Amino acid sequence: MIVAGWRPARVVGVTEQTASSRSILLDVSDWPGNDPGQHVDVRLTAEDGYQAVRSYSLASSGDSTVVELGVDEIPAGEVSPYLVRDVMVGDELEVKGPLGRFFVWRPDQEGPVQLIAGGSGIVPLVAMVRAAEAAGVGSSMRLLYSVRSAADAMFGDELRNDAEGNGAAGSERAAVDVRWAYTRSAPPGWNGRAGRLDADAVAAAVWPADRRPLVFVCGPTGFVEHVSRILVQLGHDPERVRTERFGGS
Ligand SMILES: Cc1cc2nc3c(=O)[nH]c(=O)nc-3n(C[C@H](O)[C@H](O)[C@H](O)COP(=O)(O)OP(=O)(O)OC[C@H]3O[C@@H](n4cnc5c(N)ncnc54)[C@H](O)[C@@H]3O)c2cc1C
């Protein structure tokens, strides 16, 4: 359901994710719940009445009045440094949403799903990972997450635990298959290379085109365009590749 109008959102938790990012839990009374992939608009109002509005994806999904955002600081940005450095538990923001219909995945959709994230583009895809695992259909989903280094991975511990839990003896969890790509420095013991994703790296990590996966790509504009071009080169149907761009390059 899409909700019109601005609602007060009380900050009920903040967690550091990386040196430049944090997740923020907001309690929004009457929140109608949300589908994985949706976003909200956040409005800040200064004492002199000046307002700034930015969009943030939801890391949370399902029925709850608590919604989780994951915000990465853009140096010299107007809004993200405030959300990452200054917002405290008890503060009140305003949100509008949930918004978005196209970049949405629901657990009852059939067939393999491929998620590809760059940087903070992981946020809506984490909502999809959580929803798939909660619904017990994680084995049909794969995630390729490109980060500068292991320390730059938002929700990194959660995603690494998913990978380790996958197929563990006695485990009934159908965990999502998480693959990593490191653009600047790879962690010790990593036997792949570090660098920008190329066609070989994408082909090795994602569902093959002949399985006709539904693909969600999210991140900075340059990343999304680069990866989308590779997917089409690899034979993926452009109509089955959904993208969300976070601005920047
Ligand atoms: C649908 C949608 C969902 C989004 N979800 C998230 C999210 O979950 N987490 C998140 O951190 N951001 C998300 N964004 C981006 C977010 O809306 C802001 O653009 C971002 O936080 C920067 O805002 P700012 O006010 O700090 O910077 P601004 O003052 O708006 O911009 C400062 C400068 O940084 C550049 N810039 C803006 N965004 C980026 C970027 N992402 N990377 C590099 N340079 C950039 C601008 O071109 C500008 O030059 C989303 C955007 C959209 C459209």
The ligand as a Gaussian input file, in Angstrom:
#p B3LYP/6-31G(d) Opt

LIG

0 1
 C       15.141000       5.634000      -4.567000
 C       16.404000       6.042000      -3.841000
 C       16.811000       5.303000      -2.744000
 C       17.973000       5.679000      -2.046000
 N       18.357000       4.918000      -0.984000
 C       19.487000       5.237000      -0.333000
 C       19.925000       4.425000       0.760000
 O       19.280000       3.430000       1.124000
 N       21.070000       4.781000       1.396000
 C       21.801000       5.883000       1.007000
 O       22.825000       6.158000       1.646000
 N       21.414000       6.648000      -0.034000
 C       20.274000       6.358000      -0.694000
 N       19.864000       7.153000      -1.736000
 C       20.623000       8.386000      -2.041000
 C       20.097000       9.524000      -1.158000
 O       18.770000       9.864000      -1.557000
 C       20.935000      10.808000      -1.279000
 O       21.111000      11.130000      -2.630000
 C       22.305000      10.675000      -0.610000
 O       22.154000      10.354000       0.778000
 C       23.084000      11.997000      -0.742000
 O       22.314000      13.034000      -0.166000
 P       23.035000      14.322000       0.457000
 O       21.968000      15.304000       0.765000
 O       23.971000      13.926000       1.551000
 O       23.943000      14.831000      -0.724000
 P       23.570000      16.025000      -1.762000
 O       23.730000      17.326000      -1.053000
 O       22.262000      15.727000      -2.395000
 O       24.694000      15.798000      -2.859000
 C       26.045000      16.140000      -2.681000
 C       26.881000      15.672000      -3.832000
 O       27.053000      14.240000      -3.795000
 C       26.624000      13.650000      -5.033000
 N       25.895000      12.423000      -4.671000
 C       24.601000      12.327000      -4.326000
 N       24.289000      11.035000      -4.034000
 C       25.433000      10.331000      -4.182000
 C       25.764000       8.955000      -4.016000
 N       24.857000       8.047000      -3.604000
 N       27.040000       8.572000      -4.263000
 C       27.976000       9.475000      -4.672000
 N       27.719000      10.799000      -4.825000
 C       26.471000      11.226000      -4.606000
 C       25.741000      14.627000      -5.724000
 O       25.823000      14.489000      -7.137000
 C       26.312000      15.960000      -5.210000
 O       27.362000      16.389000      -6.032000
 C       18.727000       6.799000      -2.458000
 C       18.306000       7.536000      -3.579000
 C       17.173000       7.156000      -4.262000
 C       16.755000       7.968000      -5.465000

